[in-house]
Each structure stands twice: as structure tokens, then as C-alpha cells.
């Protein structure tokens, strides 16, 4: 995946997430918990890819979601 495609997909995911879940936690601990949840899903997808015949597209999807939540946290951290 090219950098420009990755960034486009992350922006699209961020927009979808903000529309679907417009309320974002105010406190930093709940914010990072959301980021960590997405990161955990990316880890699980990577493990499934490596050891269970999972699809690389699932890893990419979870990484995009993780990146989107990282950006959302950065946008709302203060």
C-alpha cells in the first residue's frame, strides 16, 4: 500500500468513526483505552495472519482503524 493510499484510508476511517460515534471521551485514560483496543485487534490480526492463515487485508484494516483512533486522540487530547 502506498503512503498516499494509507493516509486516504485512515482519513476515511476517521470520518466514519466520528460520524458513527460522535462522542469522544474527555479523559485521557478512556481515550488511550480505545487506541489500545484497536491496537490489540491489529495484534490479533497479525497473529492470525502469521500462524493461522489469516488475511493480510485484515491486518491492514485493523492498522487503519488503529491509526484513525491515534489521530482522533491527538485531535482531542487537549
N, C-alpha and C positions, 0 to 999 in steps of 0.2 A: 504494500500500500504506500502510495506517495505521501509526502508530508501534507501537501495541499488537500488531498482527499481525506486524510485522517482529520485534519483541522475542520474541514467541512462537515464530516460526520459527527464530530464532537459538538460543533455548534448546533447541528440539527437535533442531536440528542438532548442538549441543554435546553433548547427551546421546547421540546416535547415534555421534558421533565418539569419545567417551570409552568407549563400550561396544565399538566395533569395534577401536579402537586404545588399549587401556588404559595402555600405557607411553608416557609423555611424556618427551622428553629433559630431562636435568637442566641442561645448559649453555645459556646464553642465545643463543649463535650458532646452534645447531641449532633452537631454538625459533623464532627470528625467520626462519630459513630456511623453516620450514613456513608461517609467516604470509605471507612473500613469495611462496611458491609459489602459495598461494591467491589472493593479490592479482594475481599475473601471470595467473592463469586468468580473473579478473574483467576485467582489462585486455583480454585476448584476446576475451572475450565481447562487451565493449563495442565493440571494433574490428569484430568480425564483424557486430554489430548496425548500426553506423554505415555500414559500407562494403560488406557482403556479404549483406545481407538476413537477418542473424541475428535470433533472437527475444529480445525484452526479458526474457522469463521466464528465459532462460539467464543474462542479466546479473544478474537478481535472485538466482537460485540461487547464483551464484558470489560475490556480495556477502554473502549469508547465510553461506556457508561461510567467507569471509574474516573476517567479524565473529565467528563462533564460535571461530575459531582465535586471534583477538585476545583474546577473553575467556579462552580456555584458557591462553594465555601469561600473562595478568595473574594468573590463579589460581595459576600455578605458578612465577612469576618468582623467588620467594624461597624 
